[in-house]
Amino acid sequence: MAPNASSARPTVLYMSYDGLLEPLGESQVVAYLEILADDYIIHIISFEKPGDIAQRESMARMETRLRAAGIVWHPRRYHRRPKILSTLWDMTRAMLLALVLALRHRALLLHARSVLCAAMLFPAKLVGGAKLLVDIRGFWVDERVDGGMIAARGAVYRVLKHLEKTMLVGADHIVTLTRASVPLLRDDARFGRTLAPITVIPTCADLALFSPALSAPGARDLTIGYVGQIGTWYMLDAMLAFFAAVHRLRPDARLVIVNQHQQDQIARACERHDIAPRAVEIVASDHRSVPAHIRRMDAGLALISPFFSKIASAPTKLAEYLGCGVPVVGNAGCGDMARIIADDGVGVAMPDTRPETIEAAAAALLECLADPTLGARCVASAHRHFALDAGAERYRSIYRSLTDGAT
């Protein structure tokens, strides 16, 4: 069945494995699509966690927000158990829904936010003839290995790697988060050596929301901060070791951690590093209140395990810190982060997290913070690399290239 070109606005079917009620879904899916909905009829299939679905007010607010933008939302319940069967169940139902929606609304473009979503949209591409945009958020299969979820070179790895290669080779366009990942996507046999156009669009931020304080802060203690969850990728122990090194140089230093669900775990880790409770503040926050917490910081932490899969990752917090005028303490091995920090002079990029490197980086940060132009450089860097409007315009250009002249 041929896609429809008669509508004034082409139809796009978008699929996200992240729920729109999660902070990542709100900032990295909804924020973009609200801008693009001016020119496209957009249907979204997302996988929502049961706990989020139970929050009826949040569901109603999101439905109202999307409806106001002219976006049609098709939320699916995400199932975690039984482990493999639940994923297959979710995928099968979403695959059928996508096929029905693509044919019913004669979609011209299928936008998959991950290789897994691309697999669920692929039957709709084959049957309906729409173009497929594969929007990778990292090296998906390798993340499963690096995170200890599957064995390297095992049977599951081989199956998933074949799926990943098939989706990348079958894509009509690929979006990746980092410049560092492009040579691998283009030339490495593990990713199929795709011939599709590749566009780099990092995780952007709403810089009207993540913006500097309106006035300079008064006298206060030196504040080092971190925003987000901890776990597989973020090196909590290294970040706490870094704070401890700063605290030895500046006994007035305080640590602020904005985290929703792991506060007890973080408190226990602080004890292991002999960080006194009076020097630490652990707070929960909704997405819209996060900028106010960041503005209290003199520097933001973003130390990420330098696994192979992280070459294709771009931490959202990098854009959010810089947008608020806050320099970043990062490390090599995570996408373009270290290059941006070093090239733009917006913090400290550590080559590794050995104790001696951490000590040197703590001293370098204090020297860096003495520069009165640092905050302005951070804001300029955010606007150069991570402006949401600029990211949306790159997506608009891709959408246009894949839908113009389609019949």
C-alpha positions in Angstrom: 0.0 0.0 0.0 1.5 3.3 -1.0 1.9 6.1 1.6 -0.4 9.1 1.3 1.0 12.3 -0.1 -2.4 14.0 -0.4 -2.4 15.4 3.1 -1.0 18.9 3.6 1.1 17.6 6.4 2.9 14.2 6.0 2.2 11.6 8.6 5.0 10.4 10.8 4.8 7.3 13.1 7.3 7.7 16.0 8.1 4.9 18.4 10.0 5.3 21.7 10.9 2.5 24.2 11.3 5.2 26.8 8.0 6.3 28.3 6.8 9.9 27.7 6.1 10.2 31.4 9.7 9.6 32.3 12.1 12.6 32.4 14.0 11.4 29.4 10.9 10.9 27.4 9.6 14.3 28.2 12.9 16.1 27.4 14.2 14.0 24.5 11.0 13.0 22.7 8.1 15.3 23.5 10.1 18.5 23.5 11.3 17.8 19.9 8.0 16.5 18.5 6.1 19.5 19.8 8.2 21.7 17.5 8.0 19.3 14.5 4.2 18.9 14.9 3.7 22.2 13.1 4.7 20.6 9.8 3.8 16.9 10.4 0.9 14.8 11.7 2.7 12.8 14.4 1.5 9.5 16.0 3.6 8.3 19.0 3.8 4.8 20.3 5.6 4.7 23.7 6.1 2.1 26.4 5.0 3.5 29.8 6.0 2.0 33.1 3.1 0.6 35.2 3.9 3.0 38.0 3.7 6.0 35.7 0.4 4.8 34.1 -1.0 4.6 37.6 -0.4 8.4 38.0 -3.6 9.4 36.4 -3.0 13.1 36.8 0.3 12.8 35.0 -1.2 10.7 32.2 -4.0 13.3 31.8 -1.5 16.2 31.7 0.6 14.5 29.1 -2.4 13.6 27.0 -3.6 17.3 27.1 -0.1 18.6 26.3 0.2 16.3 23.2 -3.3 17.0 22.1 -2.6 20.7 22.2 0.3 20.1 19.9 -1.8 18.0 17.5 0.1 14.8 18.4 -1.7 11.5 18.7 -0.4 9.3 21.6 -0.7 5.5 21.7 0.7 4.5 25.1 1.6 0.9 25.6 2.2 -0.7 29.0 5.8 -1.8 29.5 6.1 -5.3 30.9 9.2 -6.4 32.8 8.4 -10.1 33.6 8.8 -12.8 32.6 12.1 -11.5 31.4 12.3 -12.5 27.7 8.7 -13.4 27.1 7.4 -10.0 28.3 9.7 -8.2 25.8 8.5 -10.5 23.0 4.9 -9.8 24.0 5.4 -6.0 24.1 7.3 -6.1 20.7 4.6 -8.3 19.0 1.8 -6.1 20.1 3.6 -2.9 19.2 4.6 -4.3 15.8 1.0 -5.1 14.9 -0.2 -1.6 16.2 2.5 0.1 14.2 1.5 -1.8 11.0 -2.1 -0.9 11.5 -1.4 2.8 12.2 1.1 3.1 9.3 -1.4 1.6 6.8 -4.5 3.4 8.2 -2.9 6.8 8.2 -0.6 6.1 5.2 2.5 7.2 7.1 5.4 8.5 5.0 8.0 8.2 7.7 8.7 5.8 10.5 10.9 7.3 13.2 12.5 4.6 15.5 14.1 5.9 18.7 16.5 2.8 19.1 17.3 -0.3 17.1 14.7 -2.2 19.0 12.0 0.2 17.9 13.3 0.0 14.4 12.7 -3.8 14.5 9.1 -3.2 15.6 8.6 -0.7 12.8 10.3 -2.7 10.1 7.2 -4.7 9.0 5.4 -1.4 8.5 8.2 -0.3 6.3 8.1 -3.5 4.2 4.4 -3.5 3.8 3.6 0.2 3.6 6.7 1.5 1.9 7.4 4.3 4.3 11.0 5.6 4.9 12.7 4.4 8.1 14.7 6.8 10.3 16.8 4.8 12.9 17.7 7.1 15.8 20.3 5.3 17.9 20.9 6.4 21.5 24.1 4.4 21.8 25.5 1.1 20.6 22.5 -0.9 21.8 23.9 -4.5 21.7 27.2 -3.5 23.1 25.5 -1.7 26.0 23.8 -5.0 26.9 27.3 -6.6 27.1 28.9 -3.7 28.9 26.0 -3.6 31.4 26.4 -7.4 32.1 23.0 -8.2 30.7 24.2 -10.6 28.0 27.5 -12.5 27.4 29.9 -11.2 24.8 29.9 -13.4 21.7 27.1 -15.6 23.1 24.0 -16.8 21.2 21.9 -13.9 22.4 24.6 -11.4 21.4 24.9 -12.9 17.9 21.1 -12.7 17.4 20.9 -9.1 18.6 23.9 -8.1 16.6 22.4 -9.5 13.5 19.2 -7.6 14.3 21.1 -4.4 14.9 23.1 -4.7 11.6 19.9 -5.4 9.6 18.2 -2.3 11.0 21.2 -0.1 10.3 21.7 -1.4 6.8 18.0 -1.2 6.1 17.6 2.4 7.4 16.9 5.3 5.0 18.7 7.7 7.4 20.5 7.3 10.7 20.8 9.7 13.6 23.5 9.3 16.2 24.4 11.3 19.2 28.1 11.7 18.7 30.7 12.5 16.1 32.9 9.8 17.6 30.5 7.1 16.6 30.2 8.0 12.9 33.4 6.2 11.7 32.3 3.0 13.4 28.8 3.1 11.9 30.2 3.8 8.5 33.3 1.5 8.4 33.0 -1.2 11.1 31.7 -4.5 9.9 30.1 -5.1 13.4 27.5 -2.4 12.4 27.1 -3.5 8.8 28.9 -0.6 7.1 25.7 1.3 6.4 25.4 3.5 3.3 22.5 5.5 4.7 23.1 9.2 5.4 24.2 9.8 9.0 23.3 13.0 11.0 24.8 13.8 14.4 22.2 15.3 16.8 23.3 15.2 20.4 21.0 15.1 23.4 19.8 18.7 23.4 18.2 20.7 26.2 15.5 23.4 26.4 17.9 26.3 27.0 15.0 28.6 27.9 14.5 26.3 30.9 18.1 25.3 31.6 19.5 28.9 31.7 21.8 30.8 34.0 20.6 32.6 37.2 19.3 36.1 36.6 21.7 37.5 39.1 25.1 36.5 40.4 24.9 34.4 43.6 25.8 35.9 46.9 28.6 34.6 49.1 28.1 30.8 49.6 30.1 27.6 50.1 31.7 26.0 47.0 29.1 23.6 45.7 29.8 20.5 43.5 26.7 18.8 42.1 25.3 15.8 40.3 21.9 15.3 38.7 20.4 12.0 37.7 20.3 8.3 38.5 23.3 6.2 39.4 24.0 2.6 38.4 25.5 0.8 35.4 27.1 3.8 33.6 27.7 6.6 36.1 30.7 6.2 38.3 29.4 7.2 41.7 32.5 6.1 43.6 34.7 8.1 41.3 32.5 11.2 41.6 32.5 10.9 45.4 36.3 10.5 45.3 36.5 13.6 43.2 34.4 15.5 45.7 36.5 14.2 48.6 39.6 15.5 46.8 38.0 19.0 46.3 36.9 18.9 50.0 40.5 18.4 51.1 41.5 21.5 49.2 38.4 23.5 50.1 36.9 22.3 53.5 33.9 24.6 52.9 32.9 22.5 49.8 29.5 21.0 49.7 28.0 18.2 47.5 24.5 18.4 46.1 23.0 15.3 44.5 19.6 15.5 42.7 18.3 12.0 42.6 14.8 10.6 42.7 14.9 7.0 43.8 18.4 6.0 45.1 19.0 8.3 48.0 19.7 5.6 50.6 22.3 4.0 48.3 24.0 7.3 47.7 24.1 8.1 51.4 25.8 4.7 52.1 28.3 5.4 49.4 29.1 8.8 51.0 29.8 7.0 54.3 32.3 4.6 52.5 34.2 7.7 51.3 34.2 9.3 54.7 32.2 12.2 53.5 30.4 13.8 56.4 26.6 14.0 56.2 26.7 17.8 56.9 28.7 18.2 53.6 26.1 16.4 51.5 22.6 17.3 50.4 20.6 14.6 48.5 17.3 16.0 47.1 14.5 14.7 44.8 13.2 16.9 42.1 10.8 16.9 39.1 12.2 17.8 35.7 11.1 21.5 35.7 12.7 22.1 39.1 16.1 20.7 38.1 17.5 23.9 36.7 17.1 25.7 40.0 19.2 23.0 41.7 21.9 23.2 39.0 22.1 27.0 39.4 23.2 26.4 43.0 26.3 24.5 41.7 29.8 25.7 40.9 30.5 22.6 38.9 28.6 19.6 37.7 29.8 16.0 37.7 29.4 13.6 34.8 31.9 10.7 35.2 30.8 7.8 33.0 32.3 4.3 32.6 34.4 4.4 29.4 32.9 1.2 27.9 33.1 0.7 24.1 29.3 1.3 23.9 29.6 4.7 25.4 31.4 6.0 22.3 27.9 6.6 20.9 26.4 8.1 24.1 25.8 11.8 25.0 24.7 12.5 28.6 21.8 14.9 28.8 23.2 16.4 31.9 26.2 17.9 29.9 23.8 20.1 28.0 21.8 21.0 31.2 24.8 21.9 33.3 26.3 24.1 30.5 23.0 25.8 29.8 22.8 26.9 33.4 26.4 28.3 33.1 27.9 25.5 35.2 31.2 23.9 34.1 31.5 20.2 33.9 33.9 17.6 35.3 33.8 14.7 32.8 36.0 12.0 31.5 37.3 10.5 28.3 35.6 7.6 26.7 32.0 8.9 26.5 31.2 10.1 23.1 32.2 13.7 22.4 32.0 14.9 26.0 35.8 15.2 26.8 36.4 16.9 23.4 33.7 19.5 24.0 34.9 20.3 27.5 38.5 20.7 26.4 37.8 22.5 23.1 35.4 25.0 24.6 37.2 25.4 27.9 34.1 24.6 30.0 35.4 22.5 32.8 37.8 19.6 33.4 38.1 16.5 31.2 39.9 13.7 32.9 41.7 11.1 30.8 41.0 8.4 33.4 39.8 8.1 37.0 42.9 6.9 38.8 43.4 8.5 42.2 46.3 10.7 41.1 44.3 11.9 38.1 41.3 12.7 40.4 43.6 14.7 42.7 45.1 16.7 39.8 41.6 17.3 38.3 40.3 18.7 41.7 43.1 21.2 41.7 42.5 22.0 38.1 38.8 22.7 38.7 39.5 25.2 41.5 41.9 27.0 39.2 39.3 26.9 36.4 36.6 28.3 38.7 38.7 31.5 39.3 38.1 32.5 35.7 35.3 35.2 35.7 34.4 34.4 32.0 33.8 30.7 32.6 30.0 30.9 33.1 29.6 32.8 29.9 31.7 30.2 28.0 29.5 27.4 29.4 26.3 29.1 28.1 27.8 29.8 24.7 29.0 26.1 24.5 25.5 24.9 25.3 23.9 27.1 22.6 26.6 26.0 20.1 26.1 22.3 20.6 22.8 21.5 22.5 20.1 24.0 21.7 16.7 22.2 21.4 15.5 24.4 18.5 18.7 23.7 16.5 18.3 20.0 17.2 14.6 20.1 16.1 15.6 21.9 12.9 18.1 19.1 12.0 15.3 16.6 12.5 13.0 18.8 10.4 15.6 18.7 7.6 15.8 14.9 7.8 12.0 14.6 7.8 11.8 16.8 4.8 14.5 14.9 2.9 12.6 11.6 3.5 9.1 12.8 2.8 9.4 15.4 0.0 8.2 13.9 -3.3 7.0 10.7 -1.7 4.0 9.1 -3.3 
